[in-house]
Amino acid sequence: MRFSERVVLVTGGARGIGAGCCRVFAKEGAHVAVVDRDASAAETLARSLTGNHTAIVADVAVEDQIRAAVDRTIATYGRIDCVINNAGVHPPDTPLEKMAPEKVMDVLRVNFLSTYAMCYYALPHLKNTRGTIVNISSMTAVLGQRNSTAYAASKGAQLSFTKSLALECADFGIRVNAVLPSNVDTPLMRDWASSLPDPEAALSRIAALQPIGRMADVEEIGRVCLFLATEDSSFITGQGLHVDGGASLDY
């Protein structure tokens, strides 16, 4: 019970990696604030967890809703020990010349600016608990990705922000790290595959991109986030941790 009676706020917590994080932290005794724009999915996930958890409806593309999510968490639990900035969007592969700048801003708003705003509003509370921040970035933040310039740039900004904020927060005892997954077996991945003529072949092809021969499970990513949020990683800050089955070694 490494997070017993502590509070974690997870954005995009109702599905995919976010849900995996919520389940892992709940098993370790945390109170989980499941932040998601899908009220029904957030409430279903919160009810499915053992313990005292709450669903908070918020669209992280809207700053006021981020602030309200932090306020609601504090009103409910009185503290925040960890923030996991997981909410994100990955638009369909599109070459730059066909993706207008205003569409890029939509991606940046969710993938990077929401992380900035969440840290801005949560930081005073994290100072009180000497807490942690874990940002879910991507392998593409370091390596890039063809026809995904907006996504890669947003994740690169998130990673650079992680390193800079870690320096700012060191004096407060707050550690800030990022997780850089490759391909993860999420509902979004399954939805993408189902739109193709041969879904199983597509999933097999994606799995083969990792040298260990499979995609990550969402709770595997959640366990890495738990590691970065606990004393087990007490001397780690400002890092982008590749959790990619070796994919970045064979890119």
C-alpha positions as CSV (number, residue, x, y, z in Angstrom):
1,M,0.0,0.0,0.0
2,R,2.7,2.5,-1.1
3,F,0.2,5.3,-1.7
4,S,-2.1,4.7,1.3
5,E,-4.3,7.8,2.2
6,R,-2.5,9.9,-0.4
7,V,-4.3,11.6,-3.3
8,V,-3.6,11.3,-7.0
9,L,-5.3,13.4,-9.7
10,V,-5.3,11.7,-13.1
11,T,-6.4,13.6,-16.2
12,G,-8.0,11.5,-19.0
13,G,-8.5,9.0,-16.2
14,A,-11.6,7.2,-17.5
15,R,-9.9,5.2,-20.3
16,G,-6.7,3.8,-21.6
17,I,-3.4,4.7,-19.8
18,G,-5.3,7.0,-17.4
19,A,-7.6,4.2,-16.3
20,G,-4.6,1.9,-15.9
21,C,-3.0,4.5,-13.6
22,C,-6.2,4.9,-11.6
23,R,-6.5,1.2,-11.0
24,V,-2.8,0.8,-10.0
25,F,-2.9,3.7,-7.6
26,A,-6.2,2.6,-6.1
27,K,-4.7,-0.9,-5.4
28,E,-1.9,0.9,-3.5
29,G,-4.4,2.7,-1.2
30,A,-4.6,6.0,-3.0
31,H,-7.7,8.3,-3.2
32,V,-8.1,8.8,-6.9
33,A,-9.6,11.9,-8.6
34,V,-10.6,10.6,-12.0
35,V,-10.6,13.7,-14.2
36,D,-12.2,13.2,-17.6
37,R,-14.6,15.1,-19.9
38,D,-16.7,11.9,-20.2
39,A,-18.9,12.0,-17.1
40,S,-20.4,8.6,-17.4
41,A,-17.0,6.9,-18.1
42,A,-15.3,8.7,-15.2
43,E,-18.1,7.8,-12.8
44,T,-18.1,4.2,-13.9
45,L,-14.3,3.9,-13.4
46,A,-14.4,5.6,-10.0
47,R,-17.2,3.3,-8.8
48,S,-15.2,0.2,-10.0
49,L,-12.3,1.0,-7.8
50,T,-12.0,-0.2,-4.2
51,G,-11.8,2.7,-1.8
52,N,-12.7,6.4,-1.7
53,H,-12.5,7.9,-5.2
54,T,-14.2,10.6,-7.1
55,A,-15.1,11.4,-10.7
56,I,-14.5,15.0,-11.8
57,V,-15.9,16.2,-15.1
58,A,-13.5,18.5,-16.9
59,D,-12.3,19.2,-20.4
60,V,-8.5,19.9,-20.1
61,A,-8.7,22.1,-23.2
62,V,-10.5,24.7,-21.0
63,E,-8.3,26.4,-18.3
64,D,-11.2,27.2,-16.0
65,Q,-12.2,23.6,-15.9
66,I,-8.6,22.6,-15.0
67,R,-8.7,25.0,-12.1
68,A,-12.1,23.7,-11.0
69,A,-10.8,20.1,-11.1
70,V,-8.0,21.0,-8.7
71,D,-10.4,23.0,-6.4
72,R,-12.8,20.0,-6.4
73,T,-10.0,17.6,-5.5
74,I,-8.8,19.8,-2.6
75,A,-12.4,20.3,-1.4
76,T,-12.9,16.6,-1.4
77,Y,-9.6,15.3,0.1
78,G,-7.8,18.4,1.4
79,R,-4.6,17.5,-0.4
80,I,-2.9,16.5,-3.6
81,D,0.1,14.2,-3.5
82,C,0.6,13.4,-7.2
83,V,-0.7,14.8,-10.5
84,I,-0.6,12.6,-13.6
85,N,-1.1,14.6,-16.8
86,N,-2.3,11.9,-19.1
87,A,-5.1,13.5,-21.2
88,G,-4.1,13.8,-24.8
89,V,-5.1,13.6,-28.4
90,H,-3.4,12.0,-31.4
91,P,-4.9,13.3,-34.7
92,P,-4.8,11.0,-37.7
93,D,-1.5,11.0,-39.6
94,T,-1.4,14.2,-41.7
95,P,1.4,15.8,-43.6
96,L,2.2,19.4,-42.5
97,E,1.0,21.0,-45.7
98,K,-2.4,19.6,-45.1
99,M,-2.7,20.5,-41.4
100,A,-3.6,24.2,-40.9
101,P,-2.0,26.0,-37.9
102,E,-5.3,26.4,-36.1
103,K,-5.6,22.6,-36.0
104,V,-2.1,22.4,-34.5
105,M,-3.2,24.7,-31.7
106,D,-6.0,22.3,-30.9
107,V,-3.4,19.6,-30.3
108,L,-1.1,21.8,-28.3
109,R,-4.0,23.0,-26.2
110,V,-4.7,19.5,-25.0
111,N,-1.3,17.8,-25.1
112,F,0.9,20.6,-23.7
113,L,-1.0,23.7,-22.5
114,S,-3.3,21.5,-20.3
115,T,-0.2,20.1,-18.6
116,Y,1.2,23.6,-18.0
117,A,-2.2,24.8,-16.6
118,M,-2.7,21.8,-14.4
119,C,0.8,22.2,-12.9
120,Y,0.2,25.9,-12.4
121,Y,-3.0,25.3,-10.4
122,A,-1.8,22.2,-8.5
123,L,1.7,23.5,-7.6
124,P,0.7,25.3,-4.3
125,H,-0.9,22.1,-3.1
126,L,2.0,19.9,-4.1
127,K,4.3,22.2,-2.2
128,N,2.3,21.3,0.9
129,T,2.8,17.6,0.4
130,R,6.2,17.6,-1.3
131,G,4.4,15.7,-4.0
132,T,5.2,14.5,-7.5
133,I,4.2,15.2,-11.1
134,V,4.2,12.6,-13.8
135,N,3.6,13.7,-17.4
136,I,2.6,11.1,-20.0
137,S,4.6,12.1,-23.0
138,S,5.6,9.8,-25.9
139,M,8.6,8.2,-27.6
140,T,7.9,10.6,-30.4
141,A,8.9,13.5,-28.2
142,V,12.5,12.4,-28.7
143,L,12.4,10.5,-32.0
144,G,9.7,12.4,-34.1
145,Q,7.1,10.7,-36.2
146,R,6.4,11.0,-39.9
147,N,3.1,12.9,-40.7
148,S,2.6,13.6,-37.0
149,T,4.5,16.9,-36.6
150,A,1.8,18.5,-34.4
151,Y,1.6,15.5,-32.1
152,A,5.4,15.1,-31.8
153,A,5.9,18.8,-31.2
154,S,3.3,18.9,-28.4
155,K,4.9,15.9,-26.7
156,G,8.3,17.4,-27.2
157,A,7.1,20.6,-25.5
158,Q,5.7,18.5,-22.7
159,L,9.1,16.8,-22.2
160,S,11.1,20.0,-22.2
161,F,8.6,21.5,-19.8
162,T,9.1,18.5,-17.5
163,K,12.8,19.0,-17.3
164,S,12.5,22.8,-16.7
165,L,9.8,22.4,-14.1
166,A,11.9,19.8,-12.3
167,L,14.6,22.4,-11.8
168,E,12.1,25.0,-10.5
169,C,10.5,22.5,-8.1
170,A,13.6,20.9,-6.7
171,D,13.8,23.5,-3.9
172,F,10.2,22.5,-2.8
173,G,10.9,18.8,-2.7
174,I,8.6,18.2,-5.7
175,R,9.9,15.8,-8.3
176,V,8.7,16.0,-11.9
177,N,9.2,13.3,-14.5
178,A,7.8,12.1,-17.8
179,V,6.9,8.7,-19.2
180,L,7.6,8.1,-22.8
181,P,5.6,5.0,-24.0
182,S,5.6,3.5,-27.5
183,N,2.5,1.6,-28.5
184,V,0.0,0.8,-25.8
185,D,-3.0,-1.6,-26.0
186,T,-5.7,0.9,-25.4
187,P,-9.4,1.2,-26.5
188,L,-8.2,4.0,-28.9
189,M,-5.7,1.6,-30.4
190,R,-8.4,-1.0,-30.8
191,D,-10.8,1.5,-32.4
192,W,-8.1,2.5,-34.9
193,A,-7.5,-1.2,-35.8
194,S,-11.2,-1.9,-36.2
195,S,-11.4,0.7,-38.9
196,L,-9.0,-1.2,-41.1
197,P,-9.8,-4.2,-43.4
198,D,-7.8,-6.6,-41.2
199,P,-7.7,-5.4,-37.5
200,E,-5.8,-8.4,-36.2
201,A,-3.1,-8.0,-38.8
202,A,-2.8,-4.3,-38.0
203,L,-2.5,-5.0,-34.3
204,S,0.1,-7.7,-34.9
205,R,2.1,-5.2,-37.1
206,I,2.0,-2.6,-34.3
207,A,3.1,-5.2,-31.7
208,A,6.1,-6.2,-33.8
209,L,7.4,-2.7,-33.7
210,Q,8.5,-3.4,-30.1
211,P,11.6,-5.7,-29.9
212,I,9.9,-7.6,-27.1
213,G,7.1,-8.4,-29.5
214,R,4.0,-6.8,-28.0
215,M,2.4,-3.6,-27.0
216,A,2.3,-2.4,-23.4
217,D,-0.7,-3.0,-21.1
218,V,-2.1,0.2,-19.6
219,E,-1.4,-1.0,-16.1
220,E,2.2,-1.5,-17.0
221,I,2.4,2.2,-17.7
222,G,0.4,2.8,-14.5
223,R,3.0,0.9,-12.5
224,V,5.8,3.0,-13.9
225,C,3.9,6.1,-12.9
226,L,3.4,4.7,-9.4
227,F,7.2,4.1,-9.2
228,L,7.8,7.7,-10.2
229,A,5.3,8.9,-7.6
230,T,6.7,7.0,-4.6
231,E,9.9,7.0,-2.5
232,D,11.2,4.1,-4.7
233,S,12.3,6.8,-7.2
234,S,13.3,9.4,-4.6
235,F,16.5,10.4,-6.5
236,I,14.9,10.7,-9.9
237,T,13.6,14.0,-11.3
238,G,13.6,15.8,-14.6
239,Q,13.7,12.6,-16.6
240,G,11.9,11.2,-19.6
241,L,11.7,7.5,-19.0
242,H,11.3,5.4,-22.1
243,V,8.7,2.6,-21.5
244,D,8.7,1.2,-25.0
245,G,9.6,-2.5,-25.0
246,G,12.9,-1.4,-26.7
247,A,11.2,0.3,-29.6
248,S,13.4,3.4,-29.3
249,L,16.5,1.2,-29.7
250,D,15.3,-0.1,-33.0
251,Y,13.5,3.0,-34.5
